[in-house]
Amino acid sequence: MRTLLEFKHVSKQYGSETRALSDVNFAVKEGEFVSIIGPSGAGKSTLLRCINRMIDASSGEIVFDDASVLALNKNELKKLRTRIGMIFQHYNLVNRLSVIENVLHGRLGYKSTLAGVLGLYTKEEKAQAYRLLQVLGLQEQVYKRCDQLSGGQKQRVGIARALVQDPKMLLCDEPIASLDPNSSKVIMEHLRDICSKMGITVVVNLHQVDVAMNYSDRIVGVNKGTVVYDGPPAGLTKEKLRAIYGADYDKLTEEEGGRHVG
């Protein structure tokens, strides 16, 4: 498989003292499902947001689809972001708008400012948005306001909005952290299907190690801004998990009931 994303010696410094990422190196191949795990404050969200330059790395190189991300100008970055869908923990929807309107916002990267303000979408774009909502089981919610939806439904709207971009990669920043177990399972199964059936690469930050183990092709473990594990779920031994979570490891096993440890 072709390499779609690569981090080369990437670091991120905030101010003079806080280093969020330190010499990060890893690669993601097309069609992979990769989970990033680690304790709170480990740098998971910073790492994810450096990919589409929601946060700019301080040094190193990030290559996406053969383009050096940090070297892109404003217009090139806008084009790059159409190929990278983003899914957020708190959904980032406009609650007063309908489900279909929120999904169509995923096409704004392809529009002029005026067309975006006026909400000028083609018949093809509207049909694509509706098809995606059907795939995600939201065909009965198309014209509802988003503030009438459950958390799990809102996250599926967020997924549809990302998919309507026709992305090569989905970045998912703690997509199930605000959801109950049943809704979490639905979201993770949709993400797995998007990867396996649509061929879209998925990179997801997760707090739940057992979920990462169940759905991922590969897991990247981060501690204090450094990659301390990069390999298959089967390789996550107790020792590796201790390296990732440090003093939080015992608390983690209590929360998860030890289901993920080998």
Residue pairs with C-beta under 8 A, 6 or more apart in sequence:
1 29
1 30
1 31
1 32
2 29
2 30
3 27
3 28
3 29
3 30
4 28
4 29
4 30
4 64
4 65
4 168
4 169
4 201
5 27
5 28
5 51
5 62
5 63
5 64
5 65
5 169
5 201
5 203
6 26
6 27
6 28
6 61
6 62
6 63
7 24
7 25
7 26
7 27
7 47
7 50
7 60
7 61
7 62
8 25
8 60
8 61
8 62
8 63
9 23
9 24
9 25
9 59
9 60
9 61
10 21
10 23
10 24
10 25
10 50
10 57
10 59
10 60
10 61
10 62
11 19
11 21
11 22
11 23
11 24
11 57
11 58
11 59
11 60
11 225
12 19
12 20
12 21
12 43
12 46
12 50
12 55
12 57
12 58
12 225
13 19
13 20
13 58
14 20
19 225
20 43
20 46
20 225
21 43
21 46
21 47
21 50
21 57
21 225
21 226
22 224
22 225
22 226
23 60
23 226
24 47
24 60
24 225
24 226
24 227
25 227
26 220
26 227
26 230
28 34
28 169
28 201
28 203
29 201
30 168
30 199
30 201
31 195
31 199
31 200
31 201
32 195
32 201
32 202
32 217
32 218
33 191
33 192
33 195
33 196
33 201
33 202
33 204
33 215
33 216
33 217
33 218
34 201
34 202
34 203
34 204
34 216
34 217
34 218
34 219
34 220
35 203
35 204
35 205
35 206
35 211
35 212
35 215
35 216
35 218
35 219
35 220
36 44
36 47
36 48
36 203
36 204
36 205
36 206
36 219
36 220
36 221
36 222
37 44
37 205
37 206
37 207
37 209
37 212
37 219
37 220
37 221
37 222
37 244
38 44
38 221
38 222
38 223
38 244
38 245
39 223
39 244
39 245
39 246
39 248
40 207
42 222
42 223
42 224
42 225
43 222
43 224
43 225
43 226
44 205
44 222
45 173
45 174
45 205
46 55
46 225
47 222
48 171
48 173
48 203
48 205
49 55
49 171
49 173
50 56
50 57
50 62
51 62
51 64
51 69
51 84
51 169
51 171
51 203
52 69
52 80
52 81
52 84
52 86
52 171
53 69
53 70
53 72
53 77
53 80
54 86
56 70
57 70
61 68
61 70
62 68
62 69
62 70
63 69
64 80
64 83
64 84
64 169
65 80
65 83
65 168
67 76
67 80
69 77
69 80
72 80
78 109
79 109
81 109
82 109
82 110
82 165
82 166
82 167
83 165
83 166
83 167
83 168
83 169
84 167
84 168
84 169
84 170
84 171
85 106
85 161
85 162
85 163
85 165
85 167
85 169
85 170
85 171
86 162
86 170
86 171
86 173
87 155
87 158
87 159
87 162
87 170
87 171
87 172
87 173
87 175
88 158
88 173
88 175
89 173
89 174
89 175
89 177
89 178
90 178
91 146
91 151
91 154
91 155
91 157
91 158
92 158
93 102
93 146
93 154
93 157
93 158
93 161
94 101
94 102
94 105
94 146
95 145
95 146
95 147
96 145
96 146
96 147
97 145
97 146
98 142
98 143
98 144
98 145
98 146
99 133
99 138
99 141
99 142
99 143
99 144
99 145
99 146
99 149
99 157
100 126
100 129
100 130
100 133
100 142
100 143
101 119
102 146
102 157
102 161
103 129
103 132
103 133
103 157
103 160
103 161
103 164
104 119
104 121
104 125
104 126
104 129
104 161
104 164
105 161
106 129
106 160
106 161
106 162
106 163
106 164
106 165
107 121
107 125
107 164
107 165
108 116
109 165
111 120
125 164
128 164
129 160
129 164
130 139
130 142
132 160
132 163
132 164
133 139
133 141
133 142
133 157
133 160
136 156
136 159
136 160
136 190
137 156
138 153
138 156
138 157
138 160
141 149
141 153
141 157
146 154
146 157
149 157
150 183
151 178
151 179
151 180
151 183
152 179
152 180
152 182
152 183
152 184
152 186
152 187
155 175
155 176
155 179
155 183
155 187
156 186
156 187
156 190
158 175
159 170
159 187
159 190
159 191
159 194
162 170
163 170
163 194
163 198
163 200
167 200
168 200
168 201
169 200
169 201
169 202
169 203
170 191
170 194
170 200
170 201
170 202
170 203
170 204
171 203
171 204
172 191
172 202
172 203
172 204
172 205
173 205
174 205
174 206
174 207
175 187
175 191
175 204
176 183
176 184
176 187
176 188
176 206
176 208
176 211
177 207
179 187
184 208
184 211
188 211
188 214
188 215
191 202
191 204
191 215
192 202
192 215
194 200
194 202
195 201
195 202
204 212
206 212
208 256
209 236
209 241
209 252
209 256
209 260
210 256
210 259
210 260
212 219
212 233
212 260
213 219
213 233
213 236
213 260
214 233
216 233
217 232
218 230
218 231
218 232
218 233
219 229
219 230
219 231
219 232
219 233
219 236
220 227
220 229
220 230
221 227
221 228
221 229
221 230
221 236
221 240
221 241
221 243
221 244
222 228
222 244
223 243
223 244
223 245
223 246
228 240
228 243
228 244
229 235
229 236
229 240
229 243
229 244
234 262
236 260
236 261
236 262
237 261
237 262
238 261
238 262
241 249
241 252
241 260
241 261
242 249
245 252
253 261
